[in-house]
Amino acid sequence: MLMLAMCFAVLGACGSIEGDDLNEEILSAGTASAGTSVYASNCATCHGASLQGATGPALSANAFDANQIKTAVRNGKGTMPPFSQTLLTTQQLSDLVAYIATVTL
């Protein structure tokens, strides 16, 4: 019985990824160079060509973590519309997040 409880505890701990590990998993899935064109096509109009901000806020790795960016893009935030998988594939989203993570304003 004790062994069974320990197995559930270990499996429960392995089933979730938090904080830095989650950011690392998101970032490792994308390619920043591919994200540059995704950003230019989908984000630059509101967030500026250099991520400096325009009608939308400035974006940079020091302002948002990878999970925050991914969540905002998929779900929308404030006046920003959501970008579903029909608008941005999972790979394009990963590339976009990787690109934003390389920029420090």
MODELLER restraints for C-alpha pairs under 7 A, 6 or more apart:
rsr = mdl.restraints
at = mdl.atoms
rsr.add(forms.Gaussian(group=physical.xy_distance, feature=features.Distance(at['CA:23:A'], at['CA:65:A']), mean=6.84, stdev=0.5))
rsr.add(forms.Gaussian(group=physical.xy_distance, feature=features.Distance(at['CA:23:A'], at['CA:66:A']), mean=5.17, stdev=0.5))
rsr.add(forms.Gaussian(group=physical.xy_distance, feature=features.Distance(at['CA:23:A'], at['CA:67:A']), mean=5.92, stdev=0.5))
rsr.add(forms.Gaussian(group=physical.xy_distance, feature=features.Distance(at['CA:26:A'], at['CA:66:A']), mean=6.53, stdev=0.5))
rsr.add(forms.Gaussian(group=physical.xy_distance, feature=features.Distance(at['CA:26:A'], at['CA:94:A']), mean=6.49, stdev=0.5))
rsr.add(forms.Gaussian(group=physical.xy_distance, feature=features.Distance(at['CA:27:A'], at['CA:66:A']), mean=6.79, stdev=0.5))
rsr.add(forms.Gaussian(group=physical.xy_distance, feature=features.Distance(at['CA:27:A'], at['CA:94:A']), mean=6.75, stdev=0.5))
rsr.add(forms.Gaussian(group=physical.xy_distance, feature=features.Distance(at['CA:27:A'], at['CA:97:A']), mean=6.67, stdev=0.5))
rsr.add(forms.Gaussian(group=physical.xy_distance, feature=features.Distance(at['CA:27:A'], at['CA:98:A']), mean=5.19, stdev=0.5))
rsr.add(forms.Gaussian(group=physical.xy_distance, feature=features.Distance(at['CA:29:A'], at['CA:94:A']), mean=5.76, stdev=0.5))
rsr.add(forms.Gaussian(group=physical.xy_distance, feature=features.Distance(at['CA:30:A'], at['CA:91:A']), mean=6.64, stdev=0.5))
rsr.add(forms.Gaussian(group=physical.xy_distance, feature=features.Distance(at['CA:30:A'], at['CA:94:A']), mean=4.30, stdev=0.5))
rsr.add(forms.Gaussian(group=physical.xy_distance, feature=features.Distance(at['CA:30:A'], at['CA:95:A']), mean=3.98, stdev=0.5))
rsr.add(forms.Gaussian(group=physical.xy_distance, feature=features.Distance(at['CA:30:A'], at['CA:98:A']), mean=5.34, stdev=0.5))
rsr.add(forms.Gaussian(group=physical.xy_distance, feature=features.Distance(at['CA:31:A'], at['CA:95:A']), mean=4.70, stdev=0.5))
rsr.add(forms.Gaussian(group=physical.xy_distance, feature=features.Distance(at['CA:31:A'], at['CA:98:A']), mean=5.79, stdev=0.5))
rsr.add(forms.Gaussian(group=physical.xy_distance, feature=features.Distance(at['CA:31:A'], at['CA:99:A']), mean=7.00, stdev=0.5))
rsr.add(forms.Gaussian(group=physical.xy_distance, feature=features.Distance(at['CA:32:A'], at['CA:95:A']), mean=5.54, stdev=0.5))
rsr.add(forms.Gaussian(group=physical.xy_distance, feature=features.Distance(at['CA:32:A'], at['CA:96:A']), mean=6.81, stdev=0.5))
rsr.add(forms.Gaussian(group=physical.xy_distance, feature=features.Distance(at['CA:32:A'], at['CA:98:A']), mean=4.72, stdev=0.5))
rsr.add(forms.Gaussian(group=physical.xy_distance, feature=features.Distance(at['CA:32:A'], at['CA:99:A']), mean=3.88, stdev=0.5))
rsr.add(forms.Gaussian(group=physical.xy_distance, feature=features.Distance(at['CA:33:A'], at['CA:99:A']), mean=6.72, stdev=0.5))
rsr.add(forms.Gaussian(group=physical.xy_distance, feature=features.Distance(at['CA:34:A'], at['CA:95:A']), mean=5.75, stdev=0.5))
rsr.add(forms.Gaussian(group=physical.xy_distance, feature=features.Distance(at['CA:35:A'], at['CA:92:A']), mean=6.80, stdev=0.5))
rsr.add(forms.Gaussian(group=physical.xy_distance, feature=features.Distance(at['CA:35:A'], at['CA:95:A']), mean=4.17, stdev=0.5))
rsr.add(forms.Gaussian(group=physical.xy_distance, feature=features.Distance(at['CA:35:A'], at['CA:96:A']), mean=4.03, stdev=0.5))
rsr.add(forms.Gaussian(group=physical.xy_distance, feature=features.Distance(at['CA:35:A'], at['CA:98:A']), mean=6.63, stdev=0.5))
rsr.add(forms.Gaussian(group=physical.xy_distance, feature=features.Distance(at['CA:35:A'], at['CA:99:A']), mean=5.00, stdev=0.5))
rsr.add(forms.Gaussian(group=physical.xy_distance, feature=features.Distance(at['CA:36:A'], at['CA:96:A']), mean=6.89, stdev=0.5))
rsr.add(forms.Gaussian(group=physical.xy_distance, feature=features.Distance(at['CA:36:A'], at['CA:99:A']), mean=6.06, stdev=0.5))
rsr.add(forms.Gaussian(group=physical.xy_distance, feature=features.Distance(at['CA:38:A'], at['CA:92:A']), mean=6.59, stdev=0.5))
rsr.add(forms.Gaussian(group=physical.xy_distance, feature=features.Distance(at['CA:38:A'], at['CA:96:A']), mean=6.05, stdev=0.5))
rsr.add(forms.Gaussian(group=physical.xy_distance, feature=features.Distance(at['CA:39:A'], at['CA:96:A']), mean=6.10, stdev=0.5))
rsr.add(forms.Gaussian(group=physical.xy_distance, feature=features.Distance(at['CA:40:A'], at['CA:49:A']), mean=6.84, stdev=0.5))
rsr.add(forms.Gaussian(group=physical.xy_distance, feature=features.Distance(at['CA:44:A'], at['CA:51:A']), mean=6.99, stdev=0.5))
rsr.add(forms.Gaussian(group=physical.xy_distance, feature=features.Distance(at['CA:46:A'], at['CA:53:A']), mean=6.96, stdev=0.5))
rsr.add(forms.Gaussian(group=physical.xy_distance, feature=features.Distance(at['CA:46:A'], at['CA:54:A']), mean=5.44, stdev=0.5))
rsr.add(forms.Gaussian(group=physical.xy_distance, feature=features.Distance(at['CA:46:A'], at['CA:55:A']), mean=5.02, stdev=0.5))
rsr.add(forms.Gaussian(group=physical.xy_distance, feature=features.Distance(at['CA:46:A'], at['CA:56:A']), mean=4.92, stdev=0.5))
rsr.add(forms.Gaussian(group=physical.xy_distance, feature=features.Distance(at['CA:47:A'], at['CA:53:A']), mean=4.26, stdev=0.5))
rsr.add(forms.Gaussian(group=physical.xy_distance, feature=features.Distance(at['CA:47:A'], at['CA:54:A']), mean=5.11, stdev=0.5))
rsr.add(forms.Gaussian(group=physical.xy_distance, feature=features.Distance(at['CA:47:A'], at['CA:55:A']), mean=6.55, stdev=0.5))
rsr.add(forms.Gaussian(group=physical.xy_distance, feature=features.Distance(at['CA:47:A'], at['CA:56:A']), mean=4.90, stdev=0.5))
rsr.add(forms.Gaussian(group=physical.xy_distance, feature=features.Distance(at['CA:47:A'], at['CA:57:A']), mean=5.97, stdev=0.5))
rsr.add(forms.Gaussian(group=physical.xy_distance, feature=features.Distance(at['CA:47:A'], at['CA:58:A']), mean=5.92, stdev=0.5))
rsr.add(forms.Gaussian(group=physical.xy_distance, feature=features.Distance(at['CA:48:A'], at['CA:54:A']), mean=5.35, stdev=0.5))
rsr.add(forms.Gaussian(group=physical.xy_distance, feature=features.Distance(at['CA:51:A'], at['CA:58:A']), mean=5.40, stdev=0.5))
rsr.add(forms.Gaussian(group=physical.xy_distance, feature=features.Distance(at['CA:51:A'], at['CA:59:A']), mean=5.17, stdev=0.5))
rsr.add(forms.Gaussian(group=physical.xy_distance, feature=features.Distance(at['CA:51:A'], at['CA:60:A']), mean=6.90, stdev=0.5))
rsr.add(forms.Gaussian(group=physical.xy_distance, feature=features.Distance(at['CA:52:A'], at['CA:58:A']), mean=4.53, stdev=0.5))
rsr.add(forms.Gaussian(group=physical.xy_distance, feature=features.Distance(at['CA:52:A'], at['CA:59:A']), mean=6.58, stdev=0.5))
rsr.add(forms.Gaussian(group=physical.xy_distance, feature=features.Distance(at['CA:53:A'], at['CA:59:A']), mean=6.85, stdev=0.5))
rsr.add(forms.Gaussian(group=physical.xy_distance, feature=features.Distance(at['CA:59:A'], at['CA:100:A']), mean=6.93, stdev=0.5))
rsr.add(forms.Gaussian(group=physical.xy_distance, feature=features.Distance(at['CA:60:A'], at['CA:100:A']), mean=5.75, stdev=0.5))
rsr.add(forms.Gaussian(group=physical.xy_distance, feature=features.Distance(at['CA:60:A'], at['CA:101:A']), mean=6.39, stdev=0.5))
rsr.add(forms.Gaussian(group=physical.xy_distance, feature=features.Distance(at['CA:60:A'], at['CA:103:A']), mean=5.24, stdev=0.5))
rsr.add(forms.Gaussian(group=physical.xy_distance, feature=features.Distance(at['CA:60:A'], at['CA:104:A']), mean=5.23, stdev=0.5))
rsr.add(forms.Gaussian(group=physical.xy_distance, feature=features.Distance(at['CA:60:A'], at['CA:105:A']), mean=6.07, stdev=0.5))
rsr.add(forms.Gaussian(group=physical.xy_distance, feature=features.Distance(at['CA:61:A'], at['CA:100:A']), mean=6.11, stdev=0.5))
rsr.add(forms.Gaussian(group=physical.xy_distance, feature=features.Distance(at['CA:61:A'], at['CA:101:A']), mean=4.36, stdev=0.5))
rsr.add(forms.Gaussian(group=physical.xy_distance, feature=features.Distance(at['CA:61:A'], at['CA:102:A']), mean=6.42, stdev=0.5))
rsr.add(forms.Gaussian(group=physical.xy_distance, feature=features.Distance(at['CA:61:A'], at['CA:103:A']), mean=5.81, stdev=0.5))
rsr.add(forms.Gaussian(group=physical.xy_distance, feature=features.Distance(at['CA:61:A'], at['CA:104:A']), mean=5.71, stdev=0.5))
rsr.add(forms.Gaussian(group=physical.xy_distance, feature=features.Distance(at['CA:62:A'], at['CA:104:A']), mean=6.17, stdev=0.5))
rsr.add(forms.Gaussian(group=physical.xy_distance, feature=features.Distance(at['CA:66:A'], at['CA:97:A']), mean=6.06, stdev=0.5))
rsr.add(forms.Gaussian(group=physical.xy_distance, feature=features.Distance(at['CA:69:A'], at['CA:97:A']), mean=6.58, stdev=0.5))
rsr.add(forms.Gaussian(group=physical.xy_distance, feature=features.Distance(at['CA:70:A'], at['CA:93:A']), mean=6.99, stdev=0.5))
rsr.add(forms.Gaussian(group=physical.xy_distance, feature=features.Distance(at['CA:70:A'], at['CA:97:A']), mean=6.68, stdev=0.5))
rsr.add(forms.Gaussian(group=physical.xy_distance, feature=features.Distance(at['CA:73:A'], at['CA:82:A']), mean=5.72, stdev=0.5))
rsr.add(forms.Gaussian(group=physical.xy_distance, feature=features.Distance(at['CA:73:A'], at['CA:83:A']), mean=5.66, stdev=0.5))
rsr.add(forms.Gaussian(group=physical.xy_distance, feature=features.Distance(at['CA:74:A'], at['CA:82:A']), mean=5.09, stdev=0.5))
rsr.add(forms.Gaussian(group=physical.xy_distance, feature=features.Distance(at['CA:74:A'], at['CA:83:A']), mean=4.97, stdev=0.5))
rsr.add(forms.Gaussian(group=physical.xy_distance, feature=features.Distance(at['CA:74:A'], at['CA:84:A']), mean=5.78, stdev=0.5))
rsr.add(forms.Gaussian(group=physical.xy_distance, feature=features.Distance(at['CA:75:A'], at['CA:82:A']), mean=4.63, stdev=0.5))
rsr.add(forms.Gaussian(group=physical.xy_distance, feature=features.Distance(at['CA:75:A'], at['CA:83:A']), mean=6.98, stdev=0.5))
rsr.add(forms.Gaussian(group=physical.xy_distance, feature=features.Distance(at['CA:76:A'], at['CA:82:A']), mean=3.85, stdev=0.5))
